[in-house]
Amino acid sequence: MATIAVPGESVLSAPAPADRAAPAAQRIEALDFVRGVALCGILLMNITGFGLPDAYSNPANAGGTSGADLWAWIITQMGFEGTQRALFSMLFGASAILLTSRLDASGRTDAADIYFRRSLWLIVFGFVNAFIFLWYGDILYAYGVVALFIFAFRNMSAKWLLTIGAAALLLGAAWSAYENNEMLAKHDAYAAAKTAEGSGATLTDAQNTAIAAWEQARSEFKASPEGLRLSVRNHTSGYVHAFMQFRSINVYFQTWFMYRFFFDIFGMMLIGMGLFRLGVLTLQRPARLYLAMLVAGYGIGLTVNYLETRWILEHRFSALSFAQSNISYDLGRLAMTIGHLGALLLIVRWNVLPWIRRAFAAVGQMAVTNYFMQSVICGIVFIGFRQFNQLARHELYYIVFAIWALQLVISPIWLRYFRFGPVEWLWRYLTYLKRPPFLREQALTASAAALVA
């Protein structure tokens, strides 16, 4: 057994590597399980982007705002908004330490080369998901880019990782606060101009500009009928038309949007690295810590998210109410993420529902393959079969549950015979520049040969 020392912190054990191109490593079930749940949760949030025009945040744009449709929005808004990608980001950060520490422990001198090749190929996978599979919400590109930056922090202590990560999140929150204040200021100027207009006064150029500026700003929350019709037409007119629309959206998401939310992803990854070093993600801490995470996280998060959601509902999904609720968005999202993480880790620690837990862990072990599968299936349904804007919001979740069931069944069966998911195998091949064993029998044979040698 090779001992993997995480500098200054806990020690993990893993089998000695059998092949330099495919270093064997003990699977950490808690990481795979949380990753699998987060991957399914990402689809829970992304499905409105796949199936409805401009309805991710505002159900008044499309999908329905009453009955089951309204409850579908309330549940996802209060319980899951922003939390699943946060969990995924934390686990990605933890995997950076896990990968590099195992490479160093195996005696390899090319850990940096492997790490950066791995990250660069993830960027390529992001391009494929965005421009071939036509998903503008892709996260692989962003993770590949941010991964290039977190490498330099891999040997820091948990204290510094958590401190810098929290500072990055605060910087991102400050940026959001600035944008939100700008939004509210535009509304105040608009309201003053409309009041003057109502009194019969002749509007100044500045007042006309204020009205136009608010109308432009509110489009972020309230889509125009023309924009909705164009989106539906492009989605239902074949792959080429859909590609032309997604091309411009993806360019925006992979440039300005990437820069805008860099600190959010970077901060979450560093926090994940810090939690891994502390042994939180590997269940090396007392159960009372995870209980505290659950109680405090849900106590704060659900309270904040309830107040935000209630405010939006009381103001009938107005653009102003969304802007006002964004003031506390980061607090509610971070607290809910901590609550989810505590709950999920307790499920593993207390050995709750082992059969379903193992299924989710298998989904997490094949995370990139399953992420691509979600994009491909949704592309076929909503673009290929032209079901875009044809289902109510709550009906979209029938598709989500069907995809979950498919992946929860297929992933464990696949891993019974194969060592990696197909995309994970390709990623490893491209990363290590040597073909790793694919079948489990091949992996066992390679391990036996290495032991004999």
Secondary structure, DSSP 8 states (H G I E B T S, - for coil): -EEEE-TTS-EEEE---S-TTS------HHHHHHHHHHHHHHHHHHHHHHHSTT-SS-TTTTT-SSHHHHHHHHHHHHHTTTHHHHHHHHHHHHHHHHHHHHHHHTT-S-HHHHHHHHHHHHHHHHHIIIIIS--TT--HHHHHHHHHHHGGGTTS-HHHHHHHHHHHHHHHHHHHHHHHHHHHHHHHHHHHHHHHHHTT----HHHHHHHHHHHHHHTTTS--HHHHHHHHHHHTS-HHHHHHHHHHHHHHHTTHHHHHTHHHHHHHHHHHHHHHHTTTTTT-S-HHHHHHHHHHHHHHHHHHHHHHHHHHHHTTT-HHHHHHHGGGHHHHHHHHHHHHHHHHHHHHHTT-SHHHHHHHHHHHHTHHHHHHHHHHHHHIIIIIS--TT-S-HHHHHHHHHHHHHHHHHHHHHHHHHBSS-HHHHHHHHHHHTS----BHHHHHHHHHHHHH-
